[in-house]
Amino acid sequence: AKVVVEDIEDNPGFFRVRLYAVPHFQVEGMDVNLSLVSQMPKAKA
């Protein structure tokens, strides 16, 4: 798995989170990659 967190330049205080994962099950004749992209607010102090 891989997780990438980036600032959203045009929306201060929010981050873009990207999660990349490869499932641990096999599907015959198919390669499967999953990705999830979301935005999350900065934690309040």
C-alpha positions as CSV (number, residue, x, y, z in Angstrom):
1,A,0.0,0.0,0.0
2,K,1.0,3.6,-0.5
3,V,-0.4,6.8,1.0
4,V,0.2,10.3,-0.3
5,V,-0.9,13.4,1.5
6,E,-0.7,16.8,-0.3
7,D,-1.8,20.3,0.5
8,I,-4.6,21.7,-1.6
9,E,-3.2,25.0,-2.8
10,D,-6.6,26.6,-3.6
11,N,-8.3,25.4,-0.4
12,P,-6.0,26.3,2.6
13,G,-6.4,24.0,5.6
14,F,-7.4,21.0,3.5
15,F,-5.3,18.1,2.3
16,R,-5.7,15.6,-0.6
17,V,-5.2,12.0,0.5
18,R,-4.4,9.3,-2.0
19,L,-4.4,5.6,-1.0
20,Y,-3.2,3.0,-3.4
21,A,-3.6,-0.7,-2.5
22,V,-3.4,-4.1,-4.2
23,P,-5.9,-6.6,-2.8
24,H,-4.6,-9.9,-1.5
25,F,-7.0,-12.1,-3.5
26,Q,-6.6,-13.5,-7.0
27,V,-9.0,-13.1,-9.8
28,E,-8.1,-15.4,-12.7
29,G,-6.9,-13.4,-15.7
30,M,-7.3,-10.0,-14.1
31,D,-4.9,-7.6,-12.4
32,V,-6.6,-5.4,-9.9
33,N,-5.3,-2.1,-8.4
34,L,-7.5,0.0,-6.1
35,S,-7.1,3.7,-5.4
36,L,-9.0,6.1,-3.2
37,V,-8.7,9.9,-3.4
38,S,-10.3,12.0,-0.7
39,Q,-10.1,15.5,0.8
40,M,-9.8,16.0,4.5
41,P,-9.8,19.1,6.7
42,K,-6.8,20.1,8.8
43,A,-7.2,19.1,12.4
44,K,-8.5,21.8,14.7
45,A,-5.9,23.0,17.3
